[in-house]
Amino acid sequence: MTRCLYLAAALVISSSAFAADSPADPYLSAPTGAPIAAPVHPSATPPAPVAAPVAAPVAAPPAATPPPAAGGNPYLQNVPTQKWIGITQTPYGPMMMQIAPPPPYRDYQMNRIIKPEERKRWLQMAMPMMANMMKMDAREAMNYFAIKIKAKPGLSFDEVVESMMLRANQVNLKFVGSNLMWKDFKVVLNDDAAPRIEVYSFCDIAVARDLLRIIPEMAVFLPCRITVMEDADKNIWIMTLDWDVTWLDMAGKDMGITPELRQGAITVREKMDNVMRAAANGEL
């Protein structure tokens, strides 16, 4: 495009220079802007009148897109209508948030089924931090969800497990099952190089009952689990999912959890921490 403009300018300049250096031409003697009359021969037949060109029909402009209905929200196009859920603008962008109390519920009443489209929308909008977490290495991201304690050097794996079981009994955490997955690694997968990894399940049945009465879906997180495993250097670790509910204080909401249940959840976490430390220290 730039080259075309330069070429056009050069042609205009050269034409002007040519006209200035050429002898006077009667065909170019008309004032600037005046129409130039062509010479007429005496015997020439007058030209026939030329019909004015017919303008091409102009297409009608496209119809304007109707504005969104009053109260419509483009961020909720794929989200089922829930009167207690809305969109709030934040420094991180629009976020899907609860804006009113949900409908009343009965004990053990299951919540509605969330479709994949709505779940995806919620992850995109209600949790902007997920965008940053998804850019984090998976090892580092999962590290934020785990509480882990390294066992004292010199303790055997069996001593760690025995200490854990004794302390769980003392603090009234019921042992409800185990998964000795390292044995399956060897027997089923023929993997003799895998370290020893065992998962033990415990439950405070009173807190579990009260929690499930309010949120039946919490069953997917139950029972509480403690993992004892060797790492690549044969160090022994005791780990569990972080059950810290004090983050609700930072959020500024109790999410419908009663003070008694909140305290019960805190007590369970304290018991889990007690059991893990006893195991790590070999407190038989």
KOLTOR-625860 format. One record per atom (N, C-alpha, C): residue in one letter; x negated, y negated, z. Coordinates in steps of 0.1 Angstrom, whole numbers, plus 5000, padded with zeros to 4 digits. Layout:
REM KOLTOR-625860
AXYZ
...
END
This chain:
REM KOLTOR-625860
M499250125000
M500050005000
M499149885000
T498149875008
T497249765009
T496549734995
R496149844989
R495549834976
R496549774966
C497749814966
C498749754957
C498949604959
L498949564972
L499149414975
L497949344969
Y496749394971
Y495549324966
Y495649314951
L496049424944
L496149424929
L497149324925
A498349314931
A499349214927
A498849074929
A498149044940
A497648914942
A496648874931
A495748974927
A494748944917
A495448914904
L496548984900
L497248954888
L497848824888
V498348774899
V498948644899
V497948534898
I496748554904
I495748454904
I495148444890
S494948564883
S494348564870
S495348504860
S496648534861
S497648474852
S497648324853
S497548274865
S497448124867
S496248064861
A495148124862
A493848074857
A493948084841
F494548184836
F494748194821
F495548084816
A496648054823
A497547944818
A496847814819
A496047784828
A495347654829
A494347634819
D493647734814
D492547724804
D493147734790
S494347774787
S494947804774
S495447674769
P495547654755
P496147534749
P497647524753
A498147404752
A499547394755
A500447474747
D501447534753
D502347624746
D503747574748
P504447554737
P505847494738
P506747584746
Y506447714746
Y507247804753
Y507047804768
L505947744772
L505647734786
L505647594791
S506347504783
S506347364787
S507547324796
A508347414798
A509547384806
A509147364820
P509847284828
P509547264842
P509647394850
T508847394860
T508747514868
T510147544874
G510547664872
G511847714877
G512947694867
A512747614856
A513847594846
A513847714836
P514947754831
P514947864821
P514247824809
I513647924803
I512847904790
I513747944779
A513947854769
A514847884757
A513947944746
A514448044741
A513748114729
A513948034717
P513048014707
P513247944695
P514248014686
V515147934680
V516247984672
V515947954657
H515848064649
H515648044634
H516947994628
P516847894618
P518047844612
P519047944607
S518448054601
S519348154595
S519748264604
A519348254616
A519548364625
A521048364630
T521548484632
T522948494636
T522948474652
P523848394656
P523948374671
P524048504678
P523348514689
P523448644696
P524848664702
A525248794703
A526448824709
A526348804724
P527448764730
P527448744744
P527148874752
V526348864762
V525948984769
V526848984782
A527449104783
A528349114795
A527549124808
A528049064818
A527349064831
A527249204836
P526149244842
P525949374847
P526949404859
V527449524858
V528449564869
V527649614881
A527949554892
A527249594904
A527649744908
A526649814912
A526949954916
A527749954929
P528650044931
P529450044943
P528550074955
V528750004966
V527950014978
V528650114987
A527850214992
A528350315000
A528750255014
A529850305019
A530250255032
A529250295043
P528950205053
P528050245063
P528550365071
P527650445076
P528050565084
P528850525096
A529750605100
A530650575112
A529750575124
A529950475133
A529150465145
A529550585154
T528450635161
T528750745171
T529550685182
P530650755186
P531450695196
P530650705209
P530850595218
P530150595230
P530550705240
P529750745249
P530150855258
P531250805267
A532150895270
A533250865279
A532850805292
A533650725297
A533350655310
A533050765321
G531950745328
G531650845338
G530850965333
G530750975319
G530051095314
G528551085317
N527851195319
N526451195322
N525751285312
P524851235304
P524251325294
P523351435300
Y522951415313
Y522151515320
Y522951635325
L524251625324
L525151725330
L525851795318
Q525451785306
Q526151845295
Q526251995296
N525152055301
N525152205302
N525352255316
V525852175325
V525952215338
V527452215342
P527952325347
P529352335351
P529752225360
T530952175359
T531352065368
T531452105382
Q530752045391
Q530752065405
Q530851935412
K531951905419
K532251775424
K531151735435
W530451835440
W529551795451
W528051795445
I527951805432
I526551805426
I526551685416
G525551605416
G525451495407
G524051465403
I523751365395
I522451325391
I522051195398
T520851195403
T520351075410
T519051035403
Q518850915400
Q517650865394
Q516550845404
T515350895402
T514250885411
T513050845403
P511950805410
P510750765403
P510150885395
Y510651005397
Y510151115389
Y511051145378
G512151065376
G513151095366
G514451145372
P515451175364
P516751215369
P516651355377
M517251365388
M517251485396
M518651525399
M518851655398
M520151715402
M520151735417
M521151665424
M521151665439
M522651685443
Q522751735456
Q524051745462
Q524451615467
I525551565463
I526051435467
I527251435476
A527751545479
A528851565488
A528851705494
P529551715505
P529651855511
P530351955501
P529852075501
P530552175492
P531852215499
P532652295492
P533952345497
P533752425510
P534652435519
P534552515531
P534352665527
Y533752735536
Y533452875533
Y533752965545
R533953085543
R534253185554
R532953255557
D532853325568
D531653405572
D531453505561
Y530253525557
Y529753625547
Y530353595533
Q530953475530
Q531453455517
Q530353425507
M530353505496
M529353485486
M529553365478
N528453295474
N528553175466
N528853215451
R529153105444
R529453125429
R528253185422
I528453245411
I527353295402
I526853175394
I525553155394
I524853055387
I524353115374
K524853055363
K524453105349
K523053065346
P522353135337
P520953105334
P520852955329
E521752905321
E521652765317
E521552665328
E522452685338
E522552595349
E521252615358
R520852735360
R519652755368
R518452685362
K518352705348
K517252635341
K517252485343
R518552435342
R518652285343
R518352245357
W518652325367
W518352285381
W516852285383
L516152385378
L514752385379
L514052265373
Q514652225361
Q514052115354
Q514351975361
M515451965368
M515851835373
M515851825388
A516151935395
A516251925410
A514851935416
M513951995409
M512552015414
M511451965405
P511351835404
P510251785396
P508851835399
M508651865412
M507351925416
M507052055408
M508052125404
M507852245397
M507052225384
A507252105378
A506552075366
A505052065369
N504652005380
N503252005384
N502752135389
M503652215396
M503152345401
M502952445389
M503752425378
M503552515367
M502252485360
K501652375362
K500352345356
K499252395364
M499552445376
M498552495386
M498252635383
D497052675386
D496652815384
D497652905393
A498053015388
A498953105396
A498453145409
R497153175410
R496553205423
R496653095433
E496452975429
E496552855438
E497952825441
A498852845432
A500352815435
A500852915445
M500553045444
M501053135453
M500453125467
N499253065467
N498553045480
N499352955489
Y500152865483
Y500952765491
Y502052835498
F502552955493
F503653025499
F503253125510
A501953155511
A501453255520
A500753205532
I501053265544
I500353245556
I499453365558
K498153345559
K497253465561
K496153435571
I495753545578
I494753545589
I493753655586
K492553625587
K491453725585
K491153795597
A491153925597
A490854005609
A489453995613
K489254015626
K487854005632
K486954105626
P485754075623
P484754175618
P484654295628
G484554405622
G484354525631
G485654605633
L486754545631
L488054615633
L488354705621
S488854825624
S489254905613
S490654875609
F490954925597
F492354895592
F493354955601
D493155075606
D494155135615
D494255065628
E493155005633
E493254925646
E494054805644
V493954745632
V494754625629
V496154655629
V496554765622
V497954805621
V498554845635
E497754915643
E498254955656
E498454835665
S497554745664
S497754625672
S499054545668
M499254535655
M500454475650
M501754535655
M501754665654
M502954745658
M503254725673
L502254735681
L502454715695
L502954575699
R502354475693
R502854335696
R504254315691
A504554365679
A505954355674
A506954415683
N506654525689
N507554585699
N507654505712
Q506654435716
Q506654355728
Q507554225726
V507554175714
V508254045711
V509654075705
N510054205705
N511354245701
N511654215686
L510654245678
L510754245663
L510854395659
K512054435654
K512254575651
K511554615639
F510754725639
F510154775627
F511154855619
V511354825606
V512354885598
V511854955586
G510554955584
G510155025572
G508754985568
S508155065559
S506755035554
S506655075539
N505655025532
N505355055519
N503855065518
L503355195517
L501955215517
L501555225502
M501555115495
M501455115480
M500155155475
W499155145483
W497755185479
W497755335476
K498555415483
K498655555481
K499255585467
D500255505463
D500855525450
D499855485439
F499055385442
F498055345432
F497155465429
K496855545439
K495955655437
K496655775431
V497855805436
V498455925432
V499155905418
V499855795417
V500655775404
V499855715393
L498955625396
L498255555386
L496755595385
N496355695393
N495055745393
N494055635395
D494355535403
D493455425406
D492755445419
D491555495419
D490855515431
D490055395435
A490055285427
A489255165430
A490055065438
A491355085438
A492254985445
A491954985460
P491954865466
P491754865481
P493054905488
R492954925501
R494054965509
R495054845511
I496254865508
I497254765509
I498554825514
E499054775526
E500254825532
E501154715536
V502454725534
V503454625537
V504354685547
Y504554605558
Y505454645570
Y506554555571
S507754605574
S508954525575
S509454515589
F509854395593
F510354375607
F511654295606
C512454295617
C513754225616
C514154185630
D514554055632
D515254015644
D516754015640
I517454115644
I518754145639
I519754035643
A519653965654
A520553865658
A520453745649
V519153695646
V518953585637
V519453625623
A519153745619
A519553785605
A521053785604
R521753835614
R523253825613
R523753685611
D523253595620
D523753455620
D523353385607
L522253415601
L521853355589
L522653405577
L522953535577
L523753595566
L525253545566
R525753515578
R527053465579
R527253335572
I526153255572
I526253125565
I525753135551
I524753205548
I524153215535
I523853355531
P524853425526
P524653565522
P523553595513
E523153495504
E522153515495
E520753525501
M520653485514
M519353495521
M518953645523
A519853735520
A519553875521
A518353915512
V518153845501
V517053875492
V515753845498
F515653765509
F514453745516
F514153835528
L515153915531
L515053995543
L514754145540
P514154215549
P513654175562
P512354095561
C511854045572
C510553985573
C509454085570
R508454045562
R507354145559
R506054095563
I505154185567
I503754145570
I502954245562
T501954195554
T501154275546
T499754285552
V499254405553
V497854425557
V497054475545
M495954405542
M495254455530
M493754425530
E493054505523
E491554475521
E491454395509
D490454305509
D490154225497
D488954295490
A488454225480
A487354275472
A486054305480
D485954235491
D484754245499
D484954335511
K486154405512
K486454495523
K486854415535
N487054285534
N487654215546
N489154255547
I489654255559
I491054285562
I491754155565
W492954145558
W493754025559
W495154065564
I495753975571
I497153995575
I497953875570
M498953905562
M499653795554
M501153805555
T501853695554
T503353695553
T503753575545
L505053575542
L505653455535
L505853345546
D505553225542
D505653115551
D507153085554
W507553115566
W508953095571
W509152965578
D508352865576
D508352735583
D509652655579
V510552645588
V511852575585
V511752425589
T510652385595
T510552245600
T510452155588
W510252205575
W510252115564
W511652045562
L512652105569
L513952045568
L513951905575
D513051895585
D512951765592
D512351655582
M511451695574
M510951605564
M511951565554
A512851665550
A513851645540
A514951555546
G515051545559
G516051465565
G517451525566
K517551655562
K518951715562
K518751855569
D519851895575
D519752035581
D520552135572
M521052095560
M521652185550
M522652275556
G523352225566
G524452305571
G524052405581
I522752415584
I522352515594
I522552465608
T523152545617
T523452495630
T522152485638
P522052405648
P520852385657
P520452525662
E521452605666
E521052735672
E520352825662
L520852825649
L520252905639
L518852855635
R518752725634
R517452665631
R516452705642
Q516852695654
Q515952735665
Q515652885664
G516552965660
G516353105659
G515353135648
A515453065636
A514453085626
A513053045630
I512952935638
I511652895643
I511052995652
T511953055660
T511553165670
T510953285662
V511653325651
V511253435643
V509853405638
R509653285633
R508353255627
R507253265638
E507553215650
E506653215661
E506253365664
K507253445664
K507053585667
K506153655656
M506453615644
M505653675633
M504153625634
D503953505638
D502653445640
D501953515651
N502653545662
N502153615674
N501653755670
V502553825662
V502153955658
V500953965649
M500853865640
M499753865630
M498453835637
R498453745647
R497253705654
R496753825663
A497753895669
A497354005677
A496754115668
A497254135656
A496654225647
A495254185643
A495154055640
A493854005635
A492754015646
N493154005658
N492254015669
N492054155675
G492854245670
G492754385676
G493154395690
E494254325694
E494654325708
E495554445710
L494954555713
L495654675715
L496254675729
END
